[in-house]
Amino acid sequence: MNPLDAAANIWDRVVVGHLADLERMPRDAVVGSPAGILYRYRPLSGIDPLDEPPVLLVPPLGAPDFAYDLRRGCSLVEHLLRRGRTVYLIDYGPMSFADRSLGIEHWVLEDGVDGLLPRTIREVADSEGSDVHLVAWSLGGVFALLTVAAAVQARRPLPVAGVAAIGTPVDISRVPLVAPLRPLAEVAGGRMISTIYRGIGSVPAPMVSWAFHLSAVDRLVTRPLAIASRIDDRDCLAQIEAVDHLMNNMRGYPGRVFGQIFHLMLRNNDLASGGLRLAGRDVELADVDVPVLVVAGRDDVIAPLKAVRSVVPLLTGSPDVRFATAPGGHLGVLTGRRARHTTWPELDRALVRWDAGAATGTPAAGA
């Protein structure tokens, strides 16, 4: 252990108040509505922008949008901008009791007042004059894939060049964390749970934060020892601080979405069979007709490797499906310190392949 580095870290943590640089990458609101705000990140000075399709970051419900921009030096947004990418992000905002009636279809089906993601994709494509790369994490990956599939089914295909689904669980039966709950879900046909979520209207943000902390309870127990043993490692301590900040700023879930996740995914495991029934429509993953990159975290307990990999054989309509693994837990696979050398280069390679497909108007299968 380096005593000088350790002393400097302790001083900054106690006196300055922080080690992590949590300043967000500058961005501008492009379109705003009660349903969500579309942001465009400002290009970095001195970086020549690529003349390639833009990237649209699709976050999950429950997590703050800065999961993609965790801290300076460990931010996927910063990485993409340094590569010359044009980067957009859709922020759904915090959820409240007033949003209790919103279901998954509100985000993925282009119908009437709904269809936040399809509208956003078309907005970005129109602004940039090209197709769009979708990069999604966790439940955001489910939303992105279902959005593309529903548009194909409705014969209104979206201008999407490819989809990257990172840490996206599809087969819930392969998630040990929730496996014990599945038999309970059969009790009274799930009516007890339905009564609860309809009564409270939404899953409050503190409960979501508690659930994420619970998924990493083993690390919470060993945390003091880990910090003490790495007290001279500023990058490690800054990452712990940034993750704590994210975990303490989780957002709530609309009651209807929670109900759909419970009944359609946890209780019935419908998604593992190929799709979901939303607003009277069967949306099938087999209808996804663009290249897909699937990335699983090898230490992820929320979206274990097998639960994520299960989507690969379901994407029969995609011209090119690639599966990769990377070290890290649910957040770590997206923006952990090792993601800088694993997940992000894998994503870079996928974007280059999809760029070629968008340029020629044909999917870049086998590239």
C-alpha positions, 0 to 999 in steps of 0.5 A, a space after each residue: 500500500 502506498 501511504 502517500 496515496 492513501 493519505 491523499 485519498 483520506 484527505 480528499 474524502 474527509 476535507 473535500 468531501 468526495 473522490 469521484 468527479 460526478 460532473 455530467 457531460 454537457 448536453 442540451 434538451 432537444 424535445 421535452 414532454 411529460 413522457 420524457 426528455 430527449 437530450 443531445 450531448 455536446 461534441 467534445 472539443 478537439 474531437 472530429 465527429 464521425 459521419 456515422 449514425 447517431 447513438 441513442 441511449 435507452 435507460 431502464 425504468 428505475 435507474 437514473 439516466 446518469 448510469 450511462 455517465 457515471 463519473 469522469 473517466 468511467 462514463 460510456 457517454 464520454 467514451 462514445 463522444 471521444 470516439 466521435 459519436 453523436 450521442 442522444 439519450 432519452 430520460 423518462 424522468 421520475 415516476 409518481 403515483 400519477 403515472 400508475 396507469 402507464 404500461 410497457 406499451 406506453 414506451 414501445 407501441 407507436 399508437 395514439 399518445 403512446 410510443 415514446 421510444 418509436 417517436 424518439 427514434 424517428 425524431 433522432 433519425 430526422 434530426 441527423 438524417 440517418 438511421 439510429 444505433 440503440 444502446 440499451 441497458 437492463 430493462 431498457 434492452 427489453 424495451 428497445 427490442 420490443 419497440 423494433 419488433 412491434 414496428 416491424 409487426 405494424 409494418 412501420 419499421 423504424 430507422 434503426 441500424 442495430 440494437 445493443 442489449 447490455 445486461 438484459 434478462 429475458 428468461 426470468 426462470 434463470 435468475 436465482 435472485 427471484 427464483 424463490 418468488 415464482 412459486 409464491 407468484 402462483 398463490 391466488 393467481 397473483 391476485 394478492 400482488 395485483 391488489 398491492 400494486 394497484 393500491 399503492 399505484 407505483 413502486 416508490 424510488 426508496 423501494 427500488 433502491 433497497 432492492 438494488 442494495 439487496 442484490 449486492 448484500 454480499 458486497 455490502 457486508 465485505 465493503 468496509 474491508 474492501 475499502 480499507 484494503 484499497 484505500 490507496 487506489 483512488 480509481 477504485 474508491 471513486 468508482 465505489 462512491 459513484 455507484 453509491 450515488 447512483 444507488 441512492 438516486 434510483 427512481 420508482 416504477 409505475 404500478 402497471 409496469 410493475 404488474 406486467 413484469 410480475 405477471 408476464 415475466 416473473 410469473 408466466 415467463 412469457 418473454 422467454 417464450 418469444 414475446 409479450 402480449 401488450 395492449 392486445 397485441 402479441 409482440 414477438 422478438 422474432 420480428 426484430 430485423 436488425 443486427 443485435 449485440 447481446 452482452 452479459 455480465 459474468 458476475 451479474 445476479 440481477 441478469 445472470 449470463 444464462 438469463 441474458 443469453 436466452 434471447 439469442 435463439 429467439 432473435 430469428 429475424 435478425 440478420 446478425 446476432 452476436 453474444 459476448 460476456 464481460 466481467 462485472 455485475 449488473 451496473 459493472 458490465 455497463 460502466 464498471 472499471 473493467 467495462 472500459 476494456 471489455 464491454 465498450 470495445 465490443 460495442 465499438 466493434 458492433 457500431 462499426 459493423 452497423 455503420 457499414 450496414 447503414 451506409 450500404 442499406 444492407 445489414 452487416 451480417 458476418 462483417 
